[in-house]
Amino acid sequence: MQFFGGSEISPSPPVPTATGNNAHMMYVFNRNGVCLLYREWNRPLHTLNPQQDHKLMFGLLFSLKSLTAKMDPTNAEKGNLGIPQLPGQGCSFHSFRTNTYKLSFMETPSGIKFILVTNPRTGDLRETLKYIYNLYVEYVAKNPLYTPGTLIRCELFNTALDQYVRSIA
Amino acid sequence: MAAIYSLYIINKSGGLIFYKDYGSKGRMDTNDSLRVASLWHSMHAISQQLSPTNGCSGIELLEADTFDLHCFQSLTGTKYFVVCETGTQHMEALLKVIYELYTDYVLKNPFYEMEMPIRCELFDINLTQAIQKDRVALLGR
């Protein structure tokens, strides 16, 4: 993964893994759990109000990460369950699947979490999330008017994201 | 290298009733396995709340960096999950077999109390057989 250097957006977006409109929603959280961005394309069911929904999602990811870090069968020194860990430390996860959706997850070294919820039959979306991270770097992190830690209100980013997600999904 | 690292069975309230380790590094002690099991129970429930569409029945597969976790929930709410190497095939079939063994050797055991830890010799024996690597491969045919 190319985190640094190279000012261009990664040359070619990854090849679509499925056809049809199958992306449901997307979340971006920063390392403090603030929801920087929430996009919704196709979500018929809302069980909670948006704020609670974001909190629950962050909590789920946080706990699943401590679960996978503790369960990691290839590492003998794991520490206790729930031990604080920096981004990139310990065993993390990249996706989970239920019968109605698939959630793909990526965490950057700066602790920003990208979450994409799609149709359960979607393939591996790790490259897709990396590409979305590139979009974020180009249109949000490099935007002089953007203050880190605040909601993302960059028109270019939203347009590019919508376009890209429609192309993969 | 083992294809399957461990097996957990949790009852409908999230209590661990069966845990077996098949050679993961840094074995978990009893307290840790209990905590992990009840944490999984809650994560499973939360994932249903976050579903974008109706009819979600919880996480079936969790893909971590170094392992896959396959979970099967029976109609009565008992959850069976295996931790295995990434990309291991035929785990759904194995979980169904484990469920069958559970119904045959645990539920039909007159000395077994519902929702309590499983201590049935026949279940252990048959489970060991089912989990042997070649058997798992056979299930795919």
Contacts between the chains, C-beta under 8 A, distances in Angstrom:
chain1	res1	chain2	res2	distance
A	24	B	52	3.9
A	24	B	53	7.7
A	25	B	52	6.2
A	42	B	52	7.1
A	43	B	52	4.3
A	43	B	53	7.9
A	44	B	52	7.0
A	44	B	53	5.7
A	44	B	54	7.3
A	45	B	51	6.4
A	45	B	52	6.0
A	45	B	53	5.5
A	45	B	54	5.5
A	47	B	49	5.4
A	47	B	50	7.9
A	48	B	49	7.0
A	53	B	50	7.1
A	56	B	46	6.2
A	56	B	49	6.4
A	56	B	50	6.3
A	57	B	50	5.9
A	59	B	46	7.3
A	60	B	43	6.3
A	60	B	46	4.9
A	60	B	47	6.6
A	60	B	50	6.7
A	63	B	39	6.3
A	63	B	42	7.4
A	63	B	43	6.0
A	64	B	43	5.7
A	64	B	62	7.2
A	66	B	39	7.8
A	67	B	36	6.4
A	67	B	39	5.3
A	67	B	40	6.6
A	67	B	43	6.7
A	68	B	62	7.4
A	68	B	64	4.2
A	68	B	65	7.5
A	68	B	67	7.9
A	70	B	28	7.6
A	70	B	32	6.9
A	70	B	36	6.0
A	71	B	36	6.2
A	71	B	64	7.4
A	71	B	67	6.9
A	71	B	69	7.4
A	71	B	83	6.1
A	72	B	64	7.3
A	72	B	65	7.9
A	72	B	66	5.5
A	72	B	67	7.0
A	73	B	5	3.9
A	73	B	6	7.0
A	73	B	24	3.1
A	73	B	25	6.2
A	73	B	66	6.9
A	73	B	67	5.5
A	73	B	83	6.1
A	74	B	24	7.6
A	74	B	25	5.9
A	74	B	66	4.6
A	74	B	67	7.5
A	75	B	25	6.1
A	75	B	26	6.3
A	75	B	66	7.5
A	76	B	25	4.2
A	76	B	26	3.7
A	77	B	26	6.4
A	78	B	26	5.6
A	80	B	32	7.8
A	81	B	32	6.3
A	81	B	35	5.2
A	81	B	36	6.7
A	81	B	39	7.3
A	91	B	64	5.7
A	91	B	65	5.1
A	91	B	66	5.2
A	91	B	67	7.7
A	92	B	64	6.8
A	92	B	65	5.6
A	93	B	62	5.9
A	93	B	63	6.1
A	93	B	64	4.1
A	93	B	65	6.8
A	94	B	63	5.7
A	94	B	64	7.5
A	94	B	65	7.0
A	95	B	62	7.9
A	95	B	63	4.9
A	96	B	47	7.2
A	96	B	59	5.1
A	96	B	61	6.5
A	96	B	62	4.4
A	96	B	63	6.7
A	97	B	59	7.1
A	97	B	60	5.6
A	97	B	61	4.6
A	97	B	62	8.0
A	97	B	63	7.9
A	98	B	47	5.7
A	98	B	48	7.4
A	98	B	51	6.6
A	98	B	56	5.3
A	98	B	57	6.8
A	98	B	58	5.8
A	98	B	59	5.4
A	98	B	60	5.9
A	99	B	55	7.3
A	99	B	56	6.5
A	99	B	57	5.4
A	99	B	60	6.4
A	100	B	51	4.9
A	100	B	52	7.3
A	100	B	53	4.9
A	100	B	54	7.6
A	100	B	55	6.0
A	100	B	56	4.3
A	100	B	57	8.0
A	101	B	51	5.7
A	101	B	52	5.7
A	101	B	53	7.0
A	101	B	56	7.1
A	103	B	47	7.9
A	117	B	52	6.0
